[in-house]
Amino acid sequence: MTELSKGQSRRGARAAKRALRSAPLADEDRAVRPGMQGGNYNPLSSVDMDKINNAVMEALETIGLSQAIPSCIEAVTAAGGHYKNDRLFFPRSLVEDTIANCAKNIVLYGQDPKHDIEISEKKVYFGTAGAAVHIAEYDTNEYRESTLADLYNIARLVDKMDNIHYFQRPLVPRDVSDPLDMDFNTCYASVSGTTKHVGTSWVEPENFKRSLAMLHHIAGGEKQWRARPFVSMSNCFVVPPMRFAEDSCFCLEAAVHAGMPVLLLAAGQAGATSPAALAGAIVQEVAEVLAGLVWVNLMVPKHPAIFGTWPFVSDLRTGAMSGGSGEQAVLMAGCGQMGRYYELPTGIAAGMADAKFPDAQSGFEKAYTNTLAAHSGANLVYESAGMHASLLGCCYESYVIDNDMLGAINRTVRGIEVNDETLSLQAMRDVCIDGPSHYLGHEQTFGLMQKEYIYPEVADRTSPKEWAERGKPQLMVTARKRVDDILSTHYPSHISDDIDATIRTENNVVLPRESMKPEAS
């Protein structure tokens, strides 16, 4: 072969590889996809989990929870519990019966069915969450107050992120002060910005009912909503340690009777509102969430409920939350493992960097907390992207950077498939005996380029020479360009103008309609 033909061959091979990479793949052929099977990281032994379970049952039977609302007391006592000195006690038999008979496999629906999340066994999904009050501004290196427009924009970003599978509201719009307007507009901006499943919260049942009417409009009616509820309620129904939260309990009741899935959240802070011992923190949060699960199933048996044990960690030198700590990582992974112990739909939190911006500290804090969470077997990893300053801030650029990170983590969850084909003996024969002594052009290599390997969107893998030739791009600059590209072009239009007009007629929608169309850019 002449040098010219060799060069043409190499160029042809490169062109073939580019064409292969640009060709669309079926979802089942992608290197990573929603719902990969986790569960390979086990910080707790089987004996440990048995001990924790026994402690949980004892806590519910002998310590109980205070401040239960009357309907909760009535339901639990009618089922065999008892109430004394403002504390509601849950017998072990009642808790175990609930665990045995509650919904184990549930679906969190998207407005677009392609985003439906099937929760079963150890399937893992990554999503957002949080209640940040600031936006970390890359351009100014400052924190500013978060707004409703930020919430809508981040929903639009997440709508385009393949490795962020659902959208729970990550911030509080500080420019909307009225609680009713804030709850309604938070829900409105979220469901308008993405067709993925949405999670949010409400402070009062009346606020929830206002949003529910909107969701019925979007779904096409109450019947259609109940068939495919595409919003779930994140509900902190307890105030640790071991107390019910009255207003949240009333909201929880409203959600259950309205057919909305619920995330049952217990979020104690180790050393402050839960025990400093990590095992004790798990015991308390598991007990609190199981109390809520019992009550939900007494209201509506098999209602879709997520086991949301979210114990946070304190820096015991100051008492401040430390979302990016190693203790936080192993604690949440332990909670994920307990969810698998009970075979419950399980959601935990990770990725809550203490770092203020996407920097080296942010990278290592998010990487190990998200990795351990994913490998624990938890089904839903909340707060996995975008968050900083221990949940006080979020950053636009982080969502696209973290999308790359989560894709790589999901690839580690997928692991290594071992079968006759992947053992590659025939490929070795082709290359070593009959071939060119390399695998670059082999049929197996071409076939696996997209199916076995995942490639980052904004992270840089070029050589130093290529990097210099491209102007030495920095990650944050590349991420900023990606954010600008999405926000200037991606305006979801899944809610029709007619339905939106009806919603606006009935409610105080703060987000201007003009800002939700391409011409506004």
N, C-alpha and C positions, 0 to 999 in steps of 0.2 A: 504494500500500500504506500502511495506517495505521501510526502508531508502534507500536500494540499488536501488530499483525500482524507488523511487523518484529521486535519483541522476541521474539514467539513463534517466528518463523522462526530467529532466532539461537539461542534456547534449544534448538529442535529440532535444529539443526545440531550444537550442542555435544553433545547427547544421542546423536546418531548417531555422532559421533566417539568418544565414550566406549564405546559399544556395540561399535564396530569394534575398538577397542584391547583390549577385554576378551575378544573372541572368540578361541578357540584357533586357532592356525595350524598347518598341516602343516609338518613339519620343513624340507622343501625350500623353503617360502615364507618362512622366517624371515629377518630382516635379517642375522643372523650365525648360524653353526652350526659344529659341529666339522669340521675338515678343509678350511677355506678355503685357497686356493692362494697361498702366499707366493713369495719369491724375487726381489723387486724391489729389494732393497738389496744392493749388491755392493761391499764394501770392497776386494776383491781383483780385479784384472784377470785375463783368461784367461792372460796371460803370467805373472803372479804365481803363479797356481795351478799352472801347469806347473813353475815353479821350485821351489815348495814340494814338489810331488810328486817331483821328481827328488832333492831333498834327503832326503825321507823314504825313498826307495828306497836311497839311498846309506847313510843311517844304519842301516837294517835289515841291509844287506849287510856293512858295515864296522865298525860299532860294536856292533850286536846288543844283546841283553838278558842280564843275569846272573840267577842264582838260579832258573833254570827247574827244575821238578820232573821226576823221571825220565820219567814218561809223556809229558810235553810234549816233552822232548828226543828220546825215541824216535820220536814221531809226526813231528816236524819233520825230523829227520835222515833218516828213511825216505822223506820226500817230497822230499829234495834239499837240505835245509839242512845246516849243519855246526856242530859244537860244539867249542870250544877255549878253554882257560883260563877255565872257568866262564862262558863267554859263548855264547849261542845265536844263530846268524846265519841270516838269512832271505834267500835269493836273490830278486832282482827277479822272475824268472819265476814263482816260487811265489806271491808276493804278488799279482801281476797275475792269475794264474789264479784265485786265491781271489776276488778282487774281481769277476772276470768271471762266476763260477759260483755265488756265494753267493746267499742269499735276498735279493731286492730289494724285494719287496712282501710285507708281513707283516700279520697282524692281532693286536692286543692285545685279548683278549676281556674283557668284563665278565661278572659273574655274571648281569646282565640284558643280553640281547643288544642292547637299544637303546643301550647304552654301548660297544658294540664300536668299536674304533678301527682303521680301515683305513689303513695306512701305505703310501703310494706317492707317487712324484713329489715335489711340493712341498707336500703337504697339511700343515697346521699344527694342532697341538693343544697346549693349555696344561694343566699339571699342577703338583702340589706335589712337594716332596722336601726333604731336609735331615736334619740330625742335631742339632737344637737341644737344648740342655740346660736351657733356661730358657723360661718363659712370661712375656711382657710383660703385666703386669696394668694395664689402663687405670684401674681404680678407685683403685688405690693408688699408681700411678706408680712401681712397683717391679718388679724381676725376681725370680721364684721358680723353684724347680726344677720341671721338667716331670715329669708322672706318666702312668701308663698310662690313667687316666681322661681326661686331656687328649687323648691320642692318639685314643681312641674318640670323644670329643666333636668333635674336628676332622674326623674321618672323617665324622661325621654332618652337620657343616656343609657339607663339600665335596659330600656326596651331594645337597644341595639347591642347589648353585651351578651354574647353567647354563653359565657360561663357564670353569669349571675341569673339564676333561674326563677326568682320571684322578687317582688318589690314590697317590702314593708317600709312604711314612711320612716326616713332617717333623721328628720329634723322637725323643729317646731317653728312655724312661721311667725316671727316676732312682729310682723307688721299687721297682724290680725289679732286684736286684743279681746274681743268678745268671745267667750268660751263656745257659744253655739256656732258663731260664724267660723271660729277656728276649727272645730271638729268637722263641720260640714265641708268647708273649703279644703281641708287636708284630704278628706276622702275624695272630693271632686277632682282636685289637682292630680291625685295619684291615679285614679281610674281613667282620667283623660290622657295621662302621659304615657301609659303603657297598656298593652293587652295581656301582660303576665298577671299571675295571681297577685293580689294586693292585700296587705295587712295594715290595719290602722287601729286607733283606739278612740274612745269617747269618754267624757267625764260624767255625763248624766244620761239616763235613759231617753229623755225627751230629745236630746241632741242626736242620739242614735236613731230614733224614729224618723227624724227629718232626713237623715242620710239614707235610711232604708227606703223611703219613698222614692228618692232619686235612683237608687239601685234597681228598684222595680221598673222604673221608666226605661233604664238602659237595657235591662234583661228582656223587656217586652211584656212584663206583668209579674205578679207574685208567683204564679205557678212556674213560670220559666226561671225565675230567680231561685226558687227552692230546688229545682232540678239541677241547676248549675250555679251555686253561690260562688261568685268569683272574688269575693272579699271576705277576709276573716278578721275577727276581733282579737287584738292583743289585749289581754286583761290581767292586770295586777290585782287579783281579787284578795290577796293577802298583804298585810303590812308586817314583815318579819320583825320580831320573832313570834310566830304562831298566833297571829291575830287576823281576823277578816277585815277587809276594807269595805265599809258600808256602801258608798256610792258605786264602787266598782262591782260589787255584788249585784246591785240592781241592774247595772248595765249587762252583766253576764247573763242574768235571767232573761233580759230582753233579747239578747243575741241568740240564746238557745231556742227560745220559743219562735224566733223569726227564721230559724233554719240556717243561721250563719255559723260556720266553723269557729272554734275558739282556741286560742293559744293560752293555756292556763299557766300564768307566770308567777313564779316565786323568786324574788331577786334580793336575797339577803346579802350583806357584805361581811365577809369573814373578819372576825375581830371587832365588829361593830354591831350589826344586827343579826349575825349568825355566828356560831362558834369559830374561834380562830383555828382550831384543829380542822384540817381539810376534811377528814372523814365525818366529823360532826357537822360541818357545813352541808355536806351531801345529805346526811340524815335529816336535818331540819328541812331543807328545800324539798326533798322527796316526800316527806310527811305532809308538808303544806300542799304540794300539788296533788297528792293522792286524795287529800280531803276535798279539794275542789272537784276532782274527777268523780268521787262518790256522789257529790251533790248534783253535778251535771247529769249523771246517769239516772239519778232519782227523778230529775225533772223530765228528761227525755232519754229513755234507754238507747244506747248505742249512738248518741249524738257525736259528730266528729269533733274530737278534742285532742289537742296536742299537749303532751307531757313536757312542760316548759320549765325545767329546773335550771335557773340562771344564777347560781351563787357567784358573787363578785368578790374580789380580793382587795384588801386594804394594804397600803404600805404602812406597816405598824409603827414606823417612826413618826409618821405625820397623821395617820388616819385617812389619808386621801385614797381614792380608788386607784388601782393599778391594773388597768385592762390589758396591758401588754406583758405581764409578768409570767415567768415560768410556772408559778403557783396557779395562776389563772388558767393556763393551758391545761395542766394536768387535772385541775378541779373540774373543768367543763368536760374533759374527756371521760372522767369518772362518772359524771352525770349522764353522758351519752351511753356509757356502758350499762348504767342502771336502767335506762330506758329499754335497752335490749333485754336485760334480765326480766323485765315485766312484759316484754314484747308489745310495747306501746308506741304509737306514733310520737316521735321524740324530737324536740327542738332545743338546741343549746346555742350559746353565743360565742363567737371568736372573732379575731381580727380587730379588736378594740385597742388600737395602738395608743400608747402614752405619748408617742412622738407627735409633734405639733404640725408637721408637714411630711409629705412623702420623701423621706430621706433614708439613710442606712438604718437608723433605729427603727423607723416605720417598717422597713422591709423585713428585718429579722423578727420583730415582734409579731407582725401579721403572719409571716410564713410559718413559724412554729405553732402559734395558737390555732390557725386554721388547719394545719396539717394534722395535728393531734385530734382536733375535733372531727375532721372528716374520717380519720381512721378508727375513731371510737365506735363507729356504727350508728351515730345519731343520724336521723333522717334529714333534719333541717338545720343548717348552720346559719344563724342570723348574725347580722352586723359584720359579715365577712368582708365587706368592701366599703371603702370610702371614709371610714371613721378615724378620728384623731383626738388627741388630748383626752383620752379616757372617756370618749363619747360626747365631749363638749363641742367638738367641731367636726365638720366634714369638708371634703375637698373634691371639687369637680374632677381634677386630674387623677385623683386616686382611683376613681371608679374604672377608668380605662387601664391604668397600671395594674390594679388589683384583678381586673378581668384576666390579664395574662397570667398572674400568679395563680389564680384559682384554676385556670385551665391546666397548668403544670401540676398543681396539687391533685386535681381530679385524675390526671394520668397516673400518679402514684397510687391512687385508690384503685384504679383499674388493675394494676399489677402486671404480671407476666402470664400469658396463656401458654401452656405447655401441651402440645399435641404432635401428631406425626408430621404435620406440615411445618409447625414452628421449630421443631427440632432441626430442620434444615439439612438433613443428610443428602437429599437429592441436589439441593443447591450447592452444597460443598463438592459433590461429585462433578457437577457441571463446571464449577469454577476451577477446582484444583486439578482435575484430570483432563478435561476437554477444553477448558476455557482460558480466560486471560489472567487468572490469578488475582482477580479482584471482583467485587460484587456490584460495582457501580452501575453497570448496565444490565444486570440480571433481572429476569422477569419477576422474581420474588421481591427484589428491591423496589421496582416500579410499583408493584401491587400493594406494597405496604407503606409507601411514602406518606399517604394520607390516613390510611386505616390504623396504623400503628404509632404514628408520630404526630405530635401537635406542635404548632409553630406560633410564636408570639406575634402580636400585632404591633406593639410599640417598643418592646424590648429589642436591643441591638445585638445581633450575633455576627456582625461583619468583622473582618480583620482590621487591625489598626490602619493599614494602608487604605482600604476601602472606606473606613470611617472618616479618615482625613479627607479623602476625595469628595465625600458627601458633605463636607463643611463641618465635621466634628459635631454632629447633632447630640444634644443632651436629652436625657429621658423626659424631663419635665417639659421641654420645648416640644418634643414629639407628641407627648400626651396632650399638651395644650392645643396643638393643631388638630388632633383627633377630636377633642371636645368641640372645638369651633366648627369643624366639618359637620358633626352630628347635629349640633344645635342650630346650625344655619340651614339645614336641609330636612331634618326629620321631624315632621309635625304629624303625629298620629291622628287619623280621621275616622276611627272606628265608631265614634259616637256621632250620629247624624246631626246636621244643623237643626232639624226640626225637634229632635229630642233635647238637644242642648238648649234650644229656645224655651222649651217647656220648663226645663230645670231652672233656667234663669228667671222665668216669670214667677216661679213659686218660691225662689230662694234668693238670698243675698250672695250672689257669686262675685267674689272679689277679683278673680283673675279675668282681665279684659279678653273678650273673644278675639279681638284683633291681634293679641299677642300669641294666639294659638294657631296662626296661619302663616304660611311661608312668606307672604308679602310683608309681614311685620319685620322680617329680618333685613 
